[in-house]
Amino acid sequence: MSNNQEIHAKFTKRLLHPRYWLTWLGITLLYVLVLLPYPMIYQMGKGLGLLSRKLIGKRQETARQNLKLCFPNSSELEREIMLRENFISTGMAIFETGIAWFWSDKRLKKHTKIVGDEHITQAQQAGQGVLLIGIHFLTLELGARILGMSHPGVGVYRPNDNLVMDYIQLKGRLKSNKYMLDRYNTKGMIRALKKGELVWYAPDHDYGAQNSVFAPFFAVKKAATTIGTTILVKLGQPAIIPFAPKREKNGQYILSVTCALENYPLDDNIAAATFMNKAIENEILKAPEQYMWLHRRFKTRPNGEKPLYSDSVQSD
């Protein structure tokens, strides 16, 4: 698949090959389960999350270390409570993905509220593209669907090796996006921004040393941070708008859209990365227990510096 084209979901006979029957079975099961009442969905997600905590020990240690690195002033008990809640959110993420892909707009609207979407409207009415900073909350897939009901955009996409999962994922995401772009298609993103489109972009993970600089992230002074944001902002000249999807205890989802970030330092990559990381921190703090702490955010280190994860976690 070329990185230079818009990506749409297309069903082909290859998807019916026997090698994909188990995938179809799993997708069908997820579809059926998310038809159940939300309280039952939550209990299943909670149970799955707590069970997964026992089954994926390396990932648990990754999350525990991330919380320790980012919140060194919190007590161990506070971090363990957050870790437990994080695994519940991890289990819920499976079902929230199903909700995002399979629920109707009518049902979804009963469980959601958007705060601050006028910031997007104002930018687009002024003819400006919007770089929507989609931070890796475990609710991100659902958050994108919620916002896409009123502000459909252009999604940035990593193809799945499983063709059926790739098809279902694309079909689900196109409910909230006009089309998708390969994550390496920078030119396509810039074109979309120049046309006044909303482009989803997530610069909060560790994408390796290439095209990255080291900047502070929470209490970690040197976190590998992509310079992709600067490239998109410099060439696409969009409004930079972060958003955070938060699951409330009553089963409602509040999507908070932040006002456009100003004074982004275009001429200094480290200053720009520091600026963006601080904006991301502010969003994470709205629901830190729902952030994707299982990702090895600090796996890339400056030359000569020791790893921040143990050998068992580092190799995971």
C-alpha positions in Angstrom: 0.0 0.0 0.0 1.4 3.4 -1.0 2.1 6.0 1.6 0.9 8.7 -0.9 -2.7 7.8 -1.1 -5.9 8.2 0.8 -6.9 5.0 2.5 -10.4 3.7 2.5 -11.9 0.3 3.6 -12.5 -2.2 0.8 -13.9 -5.7 1.2 -12.2 -8.4 -0.8 -12.6 -12.2 -1.1 -9.2 -12.6 0.6 -10.8 -11.6 3.9 -12.8 -14.9 3.7 -9.8 -17.1 3.7 -9.9 -19.8 6.5 -6.8 -18.3 8.2 -9.0 -15.4 9.2 -12.0 -17.3 10.5 -10.9 -17.0 14.1 -10.5 -13.3 13.7 -14.0 -13.0 12.3 -15.2 -15.1 15.3 -13.5 -12.7 17.7 -14.9 -9.6 15.9 -18.4 -11.1 15.9 -18.1 -11.9 19.7 -17.0 -8.3 20.4 -19.9 -7.0 18.3 -22.4 -9.1 20.2 -21.0 -8.1 23.6 -21.1 -4.4 23.0 -24.8 -4.7 22.3 -25.4 -5.5 26.0 -26.3 -2.7 28.5 -23.4 -0.5 29.4 -23.2 -1.6 33.1 -22.6 -5.2 31.9 -20.0 -4.0 29.4 -18.2 -2.1 32.2 -18.1 -5.2 34.5 -16.7 -7.3 31.7 -14.1 -4.7 30.9 -13.1 -4.4 34.5 -12.8 -8.2 34.9 -10.8 -8.5 31.7 -8.4 -5.8 32.9 -7.8 -7.3 36.3 -7.3 -10.7 34.8 -4.8 -9.3 32.2 -2.8 -7.8 35.1 -2.0 -11.3 36.2 -1.3 -12.6 32.8 1.0 -9.9 31.3 3.6 -9.4 34.1 6.1 -7.6 31.9 3.6 -5.0 30.8 2.6 -4.5 34.4 6.2 -3.8 35.4 6.5 -1.3 32.5 3.4 0.6 33.7 4.6 0.5 37.3 8.0 1.9 36.3 6.4 4.6 34.1 4.3 5.8 37.0 7.3 5.8 39.3 9.4 7.8 36.8 6.6 10.3 36.1 5.2 10.7 39.6 8.2 10.2 42.0 6.5 12.4 44.6 3.5 10.1 44.9 3.5 7.4 47.4 4.0 3.8 46.4 0.4 3.1 47.5 -1.0 5.9 45.4 0.8 4.6 42.4 -0.4 1.1 43.0 -4.0 2.3 43.2 -3.5 4.1 39.9 -1.9 1.0 38.4 -4.9 -1.1 39.3 -7.3 1.5 37.8 -5.1 1.6 34.7 -5.5 -2.1 34.1 -9.3 -1.8 34.5 -9.1 0.9 31.8 -6.9 -1.4 29.7 -9.7 -4.1 29.8 -12.3 -1.5 29.1 -10.3 -0.3 26.1 -11.2 -3.5 24.2 -14.9 -2.9 24.7 -14.6 0.8 24.1 -13.0 0.0 20.8 -16.0 -2.2 20.0 -18.3 0.7 21.1 -16.5 3.1 18.8 -16.7 0.7 15.8 -20.2 -0.7 16.3 -22.5 1.6 18.3 -24.9 3.8 16.4 -24.6 7.6 16.7 -27.9 7.6 18.6 -26.8 5.3 21.3 -23.4 6.9 21.6 -24.8 10.3 22.1 -26.7 9.1 25.2 -23.3 8.4 26.8 -21.2 11.3 25.7 -20.7 15.0 26.1 -18.2 17.3 24.3 -16.8 20.4 26.1 -14.9 23.0 24.1 -15.6 21.9 20.5 -16.2 25.5 19.6 -12.4 25.9 19.5 -12.3 23.5 16.5 -15.3 25.3 14.9 -13.7 28.7 15.2 -10.4 27.5 13.6 -12.2 25.8 10.7 -14.6 28.7 10.1 -11.5 30.9 9.8 -10.3 28.6 7.0 -7.5 27.1 9.2 -6.6 23.5 9.4 -6.6 21.8 12.8 -3.8 19.5 14.1 -5.7 17.6 16.7 -3.4 16.3 19.3 -4.8 12.8 20.0 -3.0 11.7 23.2 -2.8 8.0 23.8 -5.5 7.6 26.3 -7.0 4.1 26.5 -10.2 5.7 25.5 -8.7 7.3 22.4 -10.5 5.2 19.8 -13.8 6.0 21.3 -12.8 9.7 21.8 -12.1 9.9 18.1 -15.5 8.5 17.2 -17.3 10.8 19.6 -15.6 13.9 18.2 -15.9 12.7 14.6 -19.7 12.8 14.9 -19.6 16.5 14.8 -16.1 17.2 13.4 -15.1 14.5 10.9 -11.4 14.6 10.1 -8.5 12.8 8.5 -7.0 9.9 10.5 -3.4 8.9 10.7 -3.2 5.2 10.4 -0.8 2.3 10.9 -1.9 -0.8 8.8 -2.6 -4.0 10.7 -0.8 -7.1 9.5 -4.0 -9.1 9.9 -6.1 -8.2 6.8 -9.4 -8.7 8.6 -8.4 -6.6 11.6 -7.1 -4.0 9.1 -10.5 -3.9 7.3 -12.6 -3.8 10.4 -10.4 -1.1 12.0 -10.5 1.0 8.9 -14.3 0.6 8.5 -14.8 1.6 12.2 -12.5 4.6 12.1 -14.1 5.9 8.9 -17.2 6.4 10.9 -15.5 9.5 12.3 -13.0 10.3 9.5 -13.3 11.3 5.9 -10.4 9.1 5.0 -7.2 7.7 6.5 -3.5 8.4 5.8 -0.5 6.2 6.4 1.4 7.5 9.5 4.4 8.1 7.3 2.5 10.1 4.7 3.7 13.5 6.0 3.0 15.2 2.7 -0.6 14.0 2.8 -1.1 15.4 6.3 0.3 18.7 5.2 -2.0 18.8 2.2 -5.0 18.1 4.3 -4.0 20.8 6.8 -3.6 23.4 4.1 -7.1 22.5 2.8 -8.5 23.3 6.3 -9.0 19.7 7.3 -8.8 18.3 10.8 -5.9 15.9 11.1 -5.5 13.5 14.1 -1.9 13.2 15.3 -0.4 11.6 18.4 3.1 12.8 19.3 3.2 11.4 22.9 4.9 8.0 22.3 8.5 7.0 22.0 9.0 6.5 18.2 12.8 6.0 18.4 15.8 8.2 18.1 15.4 9.0 14.4 13.6 12.4 13.9 13.4 12.9 17.6 15.0 15.0 20.3 15.2 14.6 24.0 13.0 16.8 26.1 11.4 16.7 29.6 8.3 14.7 30.1 6.8 14.8 33.6 9.8 14.1 35.9 11.9 12.4 33.2 14.3 15.1 32.0 15.2 13.4 28.7 12.4 11.7 26.9 12.7 10.9 23.1 10.1 13.2 21.5 9.2 13.3 17.8 9.9 16.5 15.8 7.0 15.6 13.5 4.8 18.1 15.2 7.1 20.9 14.2 7.3 19.8 10.6 3.4 19.7 10.4 3.0 23.0 12.1 5.7 24.8 10.1 4.4 23.6 6.7 0.7 23.2 7.4 0.2 26.2 9.6 -2.7 24.7 11.5 -4.3 25.5 14.8 -2.9 23.1 17.4 -5.7 21.7 19.6 -5.3 18.9 22.2 -8.2 16.9 23.4 -8.8 14.4 26.2 -11.5 11.7 26.3 -12.4 10.7 29.9 -14.6 7.9 31.2 -16.7 9.0 34.2 -17.8 6.7 36.9 -21.4 7.0 35.9 -20.7 5.5 32.4 -20.6 8.9 30.7 -17.7 10.0 28.5 -16.6 13.6 28.6 -14.5 14.8 25.7 -12.7 18.0 26.6 -11.2 20.1 23.8 -8.5 22.6 24.8 -8.3 26.0 23.2 -5.7 26.3 20.4 -2.1 26.4 21.7 -0.3 29.6 21.0 3.4 30.6 20.7 4.6 27.2 19.5 8.5 27.6 19.2 9.1 26.7 15.6 12.8 27.5 15.4 14.0 25.3 18.2 13.3 21.6 18.1 14.0 21.0 21.8 12.0 24.0 22.9 9.1 22.8 20.6 9.3 19.3 22.1 9.3 20.6 25.6 6.3 22.9 24.8 4.3 19.9 23.3 5.2 17.5 26.1 4.0 20.1 28.7 0.7 20.4 26.8 0.4 16.6 26.7 1.1 16.4 30.5 -1.8 18.8 31.1 -4.1 16.6 29.2 -2.9 13.4 30.8 -3.5 14.9 34.3 -7.2 15.1 33.5 -7.4 11.3 33.8 -3.9 9.9 34.5 -5.3 6.4 35.4 -6.7 6.2 31.8 -3.5 6.9 30.0 -1.6 4.1 28.1 1.2 3.6 30.7 1.9 0.1 29.3 3.9 1.7 26.5 7.7 1.9 27.1 7.7 5.7 26.8 11.3 6.0 27.9 12.9 3.1 26.1 15.1 5.3 23.9 17.9 6.9 25.8 20.7 9.4 24.9 24.0 7.7 24.0 25.8 6.5 27.1 22.8 6.7 29.5 21.6 3.6 31.3 18.2 2.1 30.4 15.3 3.2 32.6 13.7 -0.3 32.5 15.0 -3.6 33.9 16.3 -6.2 31.5 13.1 -8.2 31.6 11.0 -5.1 30.8 13.5 -3.6 28.3 13.3 -6.8 26.1 9.5 -6.8 26.2 
